[in-house]
């Protein structure tokens, strides 16, 4: 039987016809795929995918538009080109990612200078607070104490500490220009 007849039978689910068609087209399919993909292992994979697609989509074959062999080879060529494009795109993605990983996304020196300037700005603003406000804010924000622990350390009522903190933080916010 010829490929056209076999393909029509395969479209009807005939497994024996598929075996014959497979024997007839597997060599040309692999040869075409191998020329496009070049890698032997990938070529085998693509050829297998094409032959599986042939089984699944045999009903789409239209004998009025060309021969079965040219239809099968068109499927193979498209699948091979897709694999090459996919591999190329993956390689380009990996290369871009490697370049991004190699070059930091920020200037470390600039970051360190800015952080130093910000620390100095905060220190100056802290110096503008009253000694009691600065002491409360420092214990809470730099030493990590809760308001209750600050009150205990300073032997003051909790409400007094909360008021000092609120007033101190308000003055800091104003000094820092609303940034804090």
C-alpha positions, 0 to 999 in steps of 0.5 A: 500500500502507498502512504496515502492509503495507509494514512486514510486507514490510520485516520480510522484507527487501524493499528496495522496500517499505522505500523506499515506507515511507520515503517514507510515514513520513519526513515525520511522523518528522522533524516529530515529532523536530523538535518534541522535539529542536528543533535542525534538524541533530540532528533530521535525525540522530535521524530518520535513526537512527529510519529505520535502526532501522525497517529493522533492527527491522521484525520486532518490529512486532506489527500486533495492538498498533497501526498501523505508523505509530503504532509508527514514531512511538513509535520516533521519539519515544523516540529524540528524547527520549533525544537530548534527555536525553543532550544535557542530561546532557552539558551538566550534566556539562560545567557541573559540570566547568567549576565544578570546574576554576574552583574549586580542590579545595584551599585553597592558603593552608592547604596552604602554611601546613601545608607551612611547619609541616612544614618547621619540624618537620623542621628542629627534628628535624634539630637534635636529631641529632648533627652527623655524623648531620645532615651525612650526612642533609642531604647525602643527602636535601637535596643528593641525594647517594648514600650512596657519594657522601656517604662520598667527600665526607666521606672516610669508609668507606661502612659508617660513613655507612650507620650514621650514616644509619640512626641519624639516620633512626631518630631523625628518625622518632622525633622526627616521631612515626613519620610519616617 
